């Protein structure tokens, strides 16, 4: 799951009115600004400085180029001088990449002793960016507006946010998702309009019979499974005598990897109601893939699986964990949510070395599956800020709901709970947080992330034109 070299185009607007000298300086300043930004944002994206655009033809050509460049995930546009905005209409109508309107200046302060009309004409973003802002608003183009001196920490961090969200949107537009089986029978919130998902977000969501996976499982050799088991033993603590059950998960992991790799899938679902041919519900196998960034959600919940992969991609350059989660049960007295799933919790959340355990499932009639068990809270802290995000299909359109939560340490051991789990507090308090979630129609499946913030989700929702309800 290594990243491609993602690019952002840096486009500086001007016009011919000011003469060659001014345009040369504008180009030089743009290069210096992009060099600085690359030194700060290089891990998230490479910013490519484009030639200063002076007229509608150059603007349209640059926007077309950005739209056609597969490695370009977004554009940053800045008016160094004044660039009459009718010149931008044709180009903006041909731009199909997320847009960040950067409102900055090459100079941080005014040179009070020397300022003259030449300086004013060269450095007039205050003027030019207002003209540009108008045409963006008039055309109804969703964009991230970032205001501040380009070397300021806050400006850089907002541009980083744009780079990461733009990258996630590009990932979304190319996402392929495999559903093993379909939606869990009669469950509403996990279902959705897959045609509309593809129109809106680009996801190619396709159904596969579990037999397609089972065939690959049966082809895994004993030697391959044994080798995988040795990997497990080097990473996890084995707390079971039933190595046969663990080997079965090793086979499923190998088979799943082959299936996902051969189809270019970055996300998948399964359902415990349709496991024909498999001896166990995939647990450990799925957890291992989730820990590497494959999007997953159970019970055929393709929307959460896709969201999981997209948010993992958004967060890949940051500290913290991102993964599928389910609100399971409460400590109402202390206002605590216990989040877990039947098996499938990402080991990215593990606070310490996960253990491999084998226990029967209380539902379904398959063999006892092997799974990774751990509790999750960052090692060095008692609490940790996080968000819980879900995506629902309201019929008239998709709705995202994002709640700020606080991950907390498990107050007491739970020696009989055979699954990995997280615990958290709702914000602003238990009653309000839960009430608002229910009123918004938020599902029980979410993506929890301690790497991302509400602002990241707000930007994703804005740039994808998705309804968002926030709870904090
Ligand atoms: Mn579930």
Boltz pocket constraint, residues with backbone or C-beta under 6 A from the ligand:
constraints:
  - pocket:
      binder: B
      contacts: [[A, 298], [A, 299], [A, 326], [A, 341], [A, 445]]
      max_distance: 6.0
